[in-house]
Amino acid sequence: NVPNALQYMDWIASGISLAAERNQLASAVEKQKEVLDTVRQIGRALVSANVDIEKVFNFSMDKIRKIMNVEAGSLFLKEKDTLKVAAAFNTNIDGIKKFRLKIGQGIAGQVAAEGKSLIVNDTRKSSQFFPGIDKHTGFKTRSILCVPLIVRKKLIGVIEVLNKINGNFKAG
């Protein structure tokens, strides 16, 4: 019977669609669990009696690298009207630790100035991108996600991750 065959095909297609959606949701939940676990670990490290802030920064950046699936990243801390690198991964740390960005300079500086996150998926098309650090370190930045670090309504720095490995950075 033709109507029964079409009904079965529709039922099978709906079942496959539901299974695919369930798998996507399960994957998203697992990713969220990993992010929450990381935040808890960072929080525990921060409230421990023997805080070695540099170790906390490096631990945090390593977790961000794994979760975000990026090539490199830096944690900049605000010092007066500049940003100074406090921690980084997969980049010439000695080369960039000497480097300071002015607030408003480059993408990290703009994020610091405005206090708003910024995504640039093609630095070649961005007038905000400052290539000075790449020239200084030899790294080739293609894409950037940069977020402000705000504590008690005051900017203390920014975190910048570079070159999403699979795909583009997405808001949300």
Buried (B, 14 or more C-beta within 10 A) or exposed (E): EEEEEEEEEEEEEEEEEEEEEEEEEEEEEEEEEEBEEBEEBBEEBEEEEEEEEEEBBBBBBBBBBEEBEBBBBBBBBBEEEBBBBBBBBBBBBEBBBEBBBEBEBBBBBBBBBEBEBBBBBEBEEBEBBBEEBBEEBEBEBEBBBBBBBEEEEEBEBBBBBBBBEEEEBEEE
